[in-house]
Structures are given as structure tokens and as C-alpha cells.
Amino acid sequence: MGHVIVTGFVSLDGIVTDPDGSGGTPAGGWMFQHGAETVSGDKFRMGDLMDTGVLLLGRTSWEIFSKIWPPRTDEFSTKMNKMTKVVASHTLTDLSAFPNSRLMEGELTDYVRSESRTIVVTGSLSVIRVLQAADLVDEYRLMTMPSIVGAGERMFGPSEKPVHLRLESLTQPGDASLATYVR
């Protein structure tokens, strides 16, 4: 099994719902309140993983990304478009809108256990929750925005047992903080 990295935007109160506003929630779009330097480029420090790893997305995140990245031509967008993408969906059939995308075959946990490359999960809270429940997440790269959203889903739901992580790095892109936690 490869290394599993979860990346995501998190509000100061732990909310991950609708950071870009595409979900139409009343508090949506909170990640854009803190300047372009906070959210642009390789904000999660994926670097070479974009060439060697796999981006694992749920249907909703894939649909959002497939509208954002393909028309862009800057360096980061070009790497995002070239990156291998696997989509966990039972309803999508046409993945031609986002280059290098394919449907995941079989069960999510079986796929993750069989993939030898590093897997990066972005957004896709339903995918993250399945991986958390199966204890398959090795690393979290969380961009905490200084916004208190008040309502929505949290990155970490109820758990039957605690999970202890170690802070590997902490940087400050713009007004936010990027913390990397590992097992």
C-alpha cells in the first residue's frame, strides 16, 4: 500500500464544508476571504507527488475540479491536469472533462490497499471518512483559515478510538497556516 495523504482547507472552528462556495451554503467561500497568496499554486506542497502520485477524488470534488483546472495553463494547473486521477463514484461514466481521470474499480478500501503509489485525497469528505474509519490515512496537510464558519461538516467526525499524530511541519502561507501531521 502506498502512502495516503489527505489535504484540505479547514476553518478555525474545524469546518470543511463549502470552502470555495460552489456548494451554495450560506457561509460558503470562506477560503477566499484571506487573499490569493493563501490559496494559489501548490499550497499543499505536493511538488513531485503530482508527477508520481495519484489524486483520489469523490464525484462532487471531481466535478468541481473538472471545471476549474482543464482550461488553465499556469505551471501548477498543467501539473494538476497531467496528474493521474482516480474517481470513487458509482454514478459518473464520462470522465473526459478532466485529463488523466479514470473510475476506481471495486471497493474504496481495497483500491487504497492495492495502490503502490502515494495517494492524495483532496476535498471528498465521504472518501476521507471511509479511509479514516479503516485507519488508512498516513498524513494530513491541513490549511487552517482564520475564519469561524459556525456550521457544517468537520474534517474529523466521531471516532471510537483516539488517533495520535505528530506535527511534521508548520508554515504560514498568507493569513493561513499549513500544518502537516503524520502518524
N, C-alpha and C positions, 0 to 999 in steps of 0.2 A: 504494500500500500504506500502511496506517495504521501507527502506532507499536505495537510489540509489547513488552508488559511482563510479565515473569514474577515472580510473588510466591510466597513460600513460607517456611515455618519450617525452620530448619536447626539441627542440634545443633552444639556447639562442634567436634566432630570431623567435621563435614560431612555427617551423615546426614539424610535427608529422609523415611525410611520411618516410617510409622505415628505421626505426631506426636500425633494425638488418641486413639490406642488402638483405633480402630474396626477395624483390621486384625488384632487379636488377637495381635500379635507379643509375645515376652517383654519387650521394652523399650518397647513402645508406650505412648503417653500422656505422653511426656516433655515436651511443650509446656505441660502443665497443672501442672507442678511449681513454677512461678515466679509464681503469683498472677494473679488475674483482670485486673488492670490491664495485664498484659503481653499478654493475648490477646483482650481485649474491644474492641468498637467498630471504628472504621476504622483498625485497626492498621497497614495498609499504605498509608495516606494516599491512598486512591483518590478521595475527595472528589467533584468534578463528573464524573469518569470513570464513576461509577455511573449518571449520567443520560445521558451521551453515548457511552459506550464499549460494548464487547461483552465478556462474560465467556465465555472459551473453556474448556470442560471436557472431560475424558475421561469415559468411562462410570462408572468407580468413584467419581471425585470428584463427579460429578453425582448419583449415587445417595446418597452421604453427605450432600451439601448439601441434597438434596430432602427429607431427613428433619429437618434442623436448622432451616432458615430459614423455610419457609412458616408454621408456627404462631406465630412470634414477631412482635411488633408494635412493638418499640422503633424508634427512628429509623433506625439502621443496617440492621436486618433489613428494614424497609419498603423502603428503597432497594435492598437486595440482591434482594428479591422483584420489584421493578419493573424491575431491570436486564435488558437483553437478554442471553440466554444461548444459546450455540451449543454443541452437544454432538457431539464426534467419537466416534461409535460405529457399529458395524455390527450390533449386537445389540439395542439399545433400540428400541422402537417407540412406547411410550406415555410422553410427557413431561409429562403433565398434573399431576403431583405438585409441580412447581416452576414457578410462573408465568413466562411470557415465555421459555420454553425451546423451541428447535427443533433438529432434527437438521441437522448440517452435510451439505451435498451435495458430492460429488466428493472429490478428494484434499485432505488437510490443507494441504499447502504451497500448492496452487492457491487454496484458500479464503483463506488468510492473505494471499497476494499480491494478491487481488482486493478484500479488505475495506478500505474507506477510513477506517473509524472506528478508534480506539485499541482494541487487543485486550489484555485482561488474562487471563493464564493463571495459575490457582491450583491447587496440587496437580498432579494429572495428569502425572506424571513421563514417561509414554510420549509424551504430546503435546509436552512440553518437549524431550525428546530428539530428536524429529523436527525441531522448529524449530531446535534447536542445530545439528544436522547440516547443515541447509540454510542456516545463518548468517542466520536471520530474527529473532533476539532482539535488541531495541534496548536494553533496560533490565532490570535485576534489582533487585527490592526484597526483600531477604532479612532476615528476623528471626532473628538468631542467639541461641539459648537457651543459657544456661550449663550445659548437660548434656552429658556424654560418654556416648553411647549404645553405642558399641563395634561394632555390626554393622548392616548394612542398606544400602540404595541411597544413593548420593551425588548431590547436585544436578548435579555435573559429572563425567561419565564420561570415559573415554579419548578423546583428540582427536588428529587427525593434525597439527593446527597450533595454535599458541597464539592465544588471543583476549585482547586487551588492552582493559581497561575503565578508566574514570575514576570515582573516588568523587565523587558529586554531593552526598550528604548523609549525615549520621550522627546519629541520635537515640537516646535511651535510654528506651524505654517500660518501666517497671518494671525488672526484673532483666536484660532482654534488650537487644540493640542492633539497630536497624533501619538497615541500610546500603543506600543506593541507588547502584547502579553503572550508568553509561551508556557507550555506545560513543563 
